[in-house]
Amino acid sequence: MTIRGYEIRHGETVATRSDAEILTGGRGFVRESILGIGIHGAFEQPELVAALVGKRPSRTLECVFEDLADLVEERLDLDDLARLAGVA
């Protein structure tokens, strides 16, 4: 499967076992049932999520963030927060 995404990292990631690296350049490692990847945006691809967990997500990541932002606006006193932060 092709994975789309981008990297933000400094330094070098190195596998501790030769069979652990699954993506070149230290971008992905696996050990038993644990997967670690250093590619941002990969989990925004429903087909990748489905391949890993057996089910496509019911919502996009953008929808999840929109719902979270709506909840924050609903539950927090943003004017009070801005005043406390010294930006109002």
C-alpha positions in Angstrom: 0.0 0.0 0.0 1.2 3.5 -0.8 1.3 5.9 2.1 1.0 9.6 1.6 2.2 12.0 4.2 5.1 14.2 5.3 7.9 14.2 7.8 8.8 16.6 10.6 11.8 15.3 12.4 15.4 16.1 13.4 18.1 13.6 13.9 18.0 9.9 12.9 15.8 7.0 13.8 17.5 3.6 13.7 16.0 0.1 14.1 17.3 -2.0 16.9 16.5 -5.2 14.9 17.1 -5.8 11.3 13.6 -7.1 10.7 11.9 -4.2 12.5 12.1 -1.6 9.8 9.1 -1.6 7.5 9.5 1.8 5.9 12.8 2.9 4.5 14.9 5.7 6.1 13.7 5.0 9.6 10.2 6.1 8.8 8.4 3.0 10.1 9.0 0.1 12.5 7.1 -2.9 13.6 7.5 -5.2 16.6 4.9 -7.9 17.1 1.5 -6.1 17.1 3.0 -2.6 17.6 3.5 -0.2 14.6 5.3 3.0 14.8 5.6 5.4 11.8 7.0 8.9 11.5 4.8 10.0 8.6 2.4 12.8 9.5 -1.0 12.6 7.8 -0.9 8.9 7.1 -3.9 8.2 9.4 -6.0 10.7 7.4 -6.2 8.0 4.7 -9.3 5.9 5.4 -7.9 3.0 3.3 -4.8 2.8 5.5 -6.9 2.9 8.7 -9.1 0.1 7.3 -6.0 -1.9 6.4 -4.6 -1.6 10.0 -7.8 -1.9 12.1 -10.2 -3.6 9.7 -12.7 -0.8 9.5 -12.8 2.6 7.7 -13.3 5.6 10.0 -16.9 6.9 10.1 -15.7 10.5 10.0 -12.8 12.4 8.5 -10.1 13.8 10.7 -11.2 17.3 9.6 -14.7 16.6 10.9 -13.3 15.3 14.2 -11.3 18.6 14.7 -14.3 20.7 13.7 -16.5 18.9 16.3 -13.7 19.4 18.9 -13.5 23.1 18.1 -17.3 23.5 18.4 -17.2 21.7 21.8 -14.4 23.9 23.1 -16.3 27.1 22.0 -19.5 25.7 23.6 -18.0 24.7 26.9 -15.3 27.4 27.5 -15.8 31.1 28.2 -13.5 32.2 25.4 -13.8 35.9 26.4 -12.6 35.1 29.9 -9.9 32.8 28.6 -8.6 35.6 26.3 -8.6 38.1 29.2 -6.7 35.7 31.4 -4.2 35.1 28.5 -3.8 38.9 28.2 -5.0 39.0 24.6 -8.3 40.7 25.1 
